[in-house]
Amino acid sequence: MKRLSIVLFCLFVFQLNAFETKAQEAVTYTLQEMVQRAKDRSPASLRAKTRRENRYWQYRLFRSNYNPQLRLNGTIPSYSQAFNSITQPDGSIEFLEVQQNFMDLELGLQQVISPTGGVISVNTSTNRFDNFLAGPNDVQTRWSGVPVNVRFQQPIFAYNPYKWDKKIEPLLFEESKREYVQEMEEVSFFVSQLFFDYLLAQVNVAIAEQNLTNTEEIFSIEQARYDLGTTFEDKLLQVELQVLQARQDLAQAKLDLESSALAVKSFIGLDPNTEIELESPEEVPFFDVNVDEAIELAFQNRAEALGFQRRKIEAEAAMAQAKGQRFAVQLNASYGYNNAAFTWPDIYQNPNTQALVSLGFSVPILDWGRNKARLAQAEANQQLVEYTVQQDEINFEQEIFTKVKNFLMIRERLQVTKVSDEVAQRRYEIAIKRYQSGNVSITDLSIAQNEKDTNRRAYFSALKDYWLAYYELRALTLFDFENQELLYKSE
């Protein structure tokens, strides 16, 4: 029994170790896979999706303002019990206890008239009044009501928010949809930065490990030469210092790798204990980008381009609002029937005609230049918006022009650095062989190693710049030049 327990325990430990080994296996990501994961799960992408949803419901709220509204208003009940001053027939005043209850209900269907800013409604209402004369059992009840009533309210010469909202809100909603696509591309840009920071850290670790291995081999060779008396102690000490420096470089590279890994995992929502490895995206897409086409696509697709138009309309709306505040004129009209009775059904029997027309106005006679100042301020703000938008459009176009030229330049630099990396690597391999045969000094070998490392890092730095420029160009134009597809498609 004891031997069986030991065997089972060993099996359990073996399975646990196997599970831990499997859990620690590195997960490999390509650039496209990490970008897609960031778009799906990163906190930045979730915030962008939430903002898009909020803007959608704000737009739905705006649209609902133009639909018919069925409303039920009322007071149930409005009870009061108090001693009130009651004027008697002879003119004297008596303080008597009064108990009363009042209830009213109104059902109305109203519709906004957006071109004029008016409101038309169809209504029906009922009122009940209870007067408790001597107690709960002695109640005098009266009914009144409006079987049907049509009302019309129309501001005249006033600011019409429904008219201007119809011009502004659809643009805001369209901007929000395009902003979401832009934010997703900005997520791609940012995660690409983290990707290449980690990839460069991986490259630095690989360089440091290779340099340490090579330096240790060189130290062994130099040690053998010293033992044979074919080299001097200062050269041996020089190589030993290089070994110590290589160990320090490797320790620092591993520390940088851990820091970069933590940043990547935090952004894309990975478990900090997950080991990841990155595949270098060295097969880059090469395509031509026409500057004029890129500028045209940016003005067609970017949210900022719509924002230029919206800001001008908002300035016009502010001007119209300032003009509408000079004076106020309100037309009110209603037509219907009303009645009063002792019972509720009787108020619908032979009701009386009810009609009302009123025209109210408020015109300032002396305002000490208030209206003039308000109009001048609105006009100045409108001009400021016009000039600001003009400058923003110029800056917008210049930004696209600069980014496209930068992308084309980086593409050429990437090709040069790739060749330089290959040349430097071959030169170092030759220098190693020549050192082993005694034809190259330690100094020349160190120079070849430094050039190899510098060109290797320069290549991956150029690779990083290319992919960042690639995603930046997508975000600036909302266009995929590689596949010739629009990133934003209006619904």
Secondary structure, 3 states (H helix, E strand, C coil): CHHHHHHHHHHHHHHHHHHHHHHCCCEEECHHHHHHHHHHHCHHHHHHHHHHHHHHHHHHHHHHCCCCEEEEEEEEEEEEEEEEEEECCCCCEEEEEEEEEEEEEEEEEEEEECCCCEEEEEEEEEEEEEEEEEECCEEEEEEEEEEEEEEEEEEECCCCHHHHHHHHHHHHHHHHHHHHHHHHHHHHHHHHHHHHHHHHHHHHHHHHHHHHHHHHHHHHHHHHHHHHCCCCHHHHHHHHHHHHHHHHHHHHHHHHHHHHHHHHHHHHCCCCCCCEEECCCCCCCCCCCCHHHHHHHHHHHCHHHHHHHHHHHHHHHHHHHHHHCCCEEEEEEEEEEEEEECCCHHHHCCCEEEEEEEEEEECCCCCCCHHHHHHHHHHHHHHHHHHHHHHHHHHHHHHHHHHHHHHHHHHHHHHHHHHHHHHHHHHHHHHHHHHHCCCCCHHHHHHHHHHHHHHHHHHHHHHHHHHHHHHHHHHHHCEECCCCEECCCCC
